[in-house]
């Protein structure tokens, strides 16, 4: 049996790897949401290798982010097992850490877009808020039937659904793990209706995280083969991008299924990658990110759209410059703004990040144990 010191070390290591995965995956998601118009579609092939690279990064490799982040959420929710799970407490906690940030970030952007469009700014780049019907406005505000105005926040919306369903998911995964995961895998991959979810892979990822937690899966077992696993997932993403680039922008059902499978394989690939990255000085520093990754996730899309609008006004033709500059500039601005908000406006920062600051709850648990986490310029085609 492991001693207390070993358990503390293990938990702290898991916490660091989760923090590292979050910041790396969310930084990759920024590239997924870089806007472009039909004239700059990578599938036109006018820029050769650069266009293929855009497909590789945005339509293949970084698509692993959503299922991986979902798996992390499911794992953290049930890391103490079923006995340590309180449904009422979970809903109260997640209302503060997920629902409140979702509403603050999305509604503030909605108001900003409304004011901008009233002054004839932003039409064509975002949905028409000024002339939206009450039903359309409700969806843009709360993602009731479709995508929110701050597009990436659909993840938080679907995550809330998973949290509401978490007791049922936990029982299914505990009693029928193989059958449940196979059923959710089929739902995520096959061309079947989404139902209540906007992104089907979130349910599979969340349930996989639950399974790892409840069945006490030894995730360190893959570390000895981390390099091979990362290489295999990268190879799969590379081959997928070649097929996407050759066939796109419209994909047949079989290719969409392959894309979904490749994204789901990233759950294992990202965990293996975290083992390799954590050995580096940069990886060790990134693992201390705290609420930074959540800040980047919630704020990057409005910034990218703003940069795209400014870029079009400038009238520069070289889209490749925008594609590689805008995400890096966005991340840099958000790193700085996060530090300023955390230092100067701690109460507002806590609300916007769901109190994700400093060490994660998993780190605090470890410490306590030792002492006693194509698209068009137009909105309708930016559904990621």
Buried (B, 14 or more C-beta within 10 A) or exposed (E): EEEEEEBBBBBBBBBBBBBBBBBBBBBBBBBBBBBBBEEBBBBEEEBEEEBBBBBBBBBBBBBBBBBBBBBBBBBBBBBEEEEEBEEEEBBEBBEEBBBBBBBBBBBBBBEBBBEBBEEEEBBEBBBBBBEBEEEBBEBBBBBEEEBBBBBBBBBBBBBBBBBBBBEEBBEBBBEEBEEBBEBBBEBBBEEEEEEEBBBBBBBBBBBBBBBBBBEEBEBBEBBEEBEEBBEBBBEBBEEBBBBBBEEBBEBEEEBBBBBBBBBBBBBBBBBBBBBBBBEEEEBEEBBBBBBBBBBBBBBBBBBBBBBBBEBBEEEEEEBBEBBBEBBEBBBEBBBEBBEEBBEEEEEEBBBBBBBBBEBBBBBEBBBEBBEEBBBBBBBEBBEB
